[in-house]
Amino acid sequence: MKLLSTIYKGLLTRKAFLLIFIIVFFSCEKEDYIVLEKESSQGIDKMNANLDSQLLSALGNASGGVGVSFFILPESNDYANIPQDPLNPITAEKVKLGKLLFHDTATGGNPKSAANLHTYSCASCHHAAAGFSAGVRQGIGEGGIGFGVNGEGRIIDPNISVDLVDIQPIRSPTILNAAFQRIMLWNGQFGAMGPNIGTEANWANIPENFLGFEGVEVQALKGQDVHGLLINEDFATNFNYKGLFNKAFPDIPKAERYTRETGGLAIAAYERTVLANESPWQQWLKGDSNALSNKEKRGAKLFFGKAKCYECHTGPALNDENFYALGMFDFSNSPGNPVVVKDTLSFKRNVRLGRKGFSNLGRDRFKFKTPTLYNLTDNGFYGHGGSFTSIRDIVVYKLNGIPQKDGTNGQAPVPTHLLDPIFKEQQNLTQNQINNLVLFIENGLRDPNLDRYVPNKVRSGNCIPNSDDASKIDLGCN
């Protein structure tokens, strides 16, 4: 009897083990296979090689057969392979000057309020700590105080009138990988090339477009006018920049050498070199198989495959030059009490209409330009209205294809019939697949060393990127 009892218990144990095995086996998805420690290194290497092979295959399909090279960003000093404006060739001397001008708050020489003189710069809304975006939903140049750690602590100075504050009417886009955009801004109005060929009738207030400049150059020029910056001979003299201008623009007569135009072209040359080329994804593309984790590789495979992210996010910068209506909130209906800026200047007019605000074409209503996806996790706000605060949320939003709606009245900012078909095409991914996709975007596409694009100091000696009293404290400036 004792022997029979022992055998019976053994059978029960085996049945229980088999049942547990079946449940575990069929509840796990293929892409979540976990390697046990006792498995051989040869088996692990084989699995890694299979993942790499599958990802390479996906890249081939996503690039139309070109493969890995289609997605590689050039090195920041490889000027020959960085897209550039033929009217503004990149040189090391321009980049050195532009890097300083971009960050130096001494360029903030034309404020609305004298109290804000030399307290802000281009980098106030586009700084490395936030992936060269602002770190807040609405970027604040003049009239902002504080910085925090990655820009999240910048607020409107409560002691001045809001109409004296340079606060952005749309989320500040990053300058990261801007070299791969021929047109700039969410509505793409800056730049004479690419998608803007044929839009000349709408350039009345953008004379730089008529000069044939591309978007990066036009933005660097127009930005000075709009954001209270002042670069001229007095600036170059007072803050010891003349020598750098001389080296950057030796062929321009001295009478025309220290100007808004040369300053803008130097800034644009620098911006074109600000590339996320040290991200794990870029390292993997260049041959380092260990740069990505297996989960990130699975996420990348989804990105360039089943999830169809590559249909809009393509090329080295993972952005095309197209415009899409994705149903996202603007500042006017975003959470967080943003300041809705009255659109009085031509380039800000009809911001919420997206491309139509520039093109005046009905088919462009509520369409916004595809952004790059690098270093998103450094910023914290996503969508042109900053209406998402996690990468996972915006990924799920796009996969579900259901537009945002106002919690008060249930109204959607974009009528259903105007939503882009590419948005309404839902992608059914499992939770584990979504996790892997988000990991790839958050970690694989994050360049951890953007500080290499920030000068240790600027010629004025001012605190950067802001030099108001609150920012000085946050940034540890003397």
Secondary structure, DSSP 8 states (H G I E B T S, - for coil): -HHHHHHHHHHHHHHHHHHHHHHHHHHS-GGG----TTS-HHHHHHHHHHHHHHHHHHHHHHTTT--GGGG----TT-GGGS---TTS---HHHHHHHHHHHH-GGG--S-SSGGGTT---GGGTSBGGGTTB-SSSS-B-TTEE--TTTSTT-EE-TTS-GGGS-B-SS-----TTGGG-SSBSTT--B-SSGGGTT-GGG-TT-HHHHTT--HHHHHHHHHHHHTT---SHHHHHHTT-HHHHHHH-TTS-GGGTSSHHHHHHHHHHHHHT---TTSHHHHHHTT-GGGS-HHHHHHHHHHTTTT-GGGTS-TTTT--S-EE------GGG-SS--------SGGGTTGGGBTHHHH--GGGTTBEE----TTGGGT--BSTT--B--HHHHHHHHHHT-----TTT---SS-GGGS-HHHHS-----HHHHHHHHHIIIIIT--S-GGGGS-S--TT---SS--SHHHHHHHT--
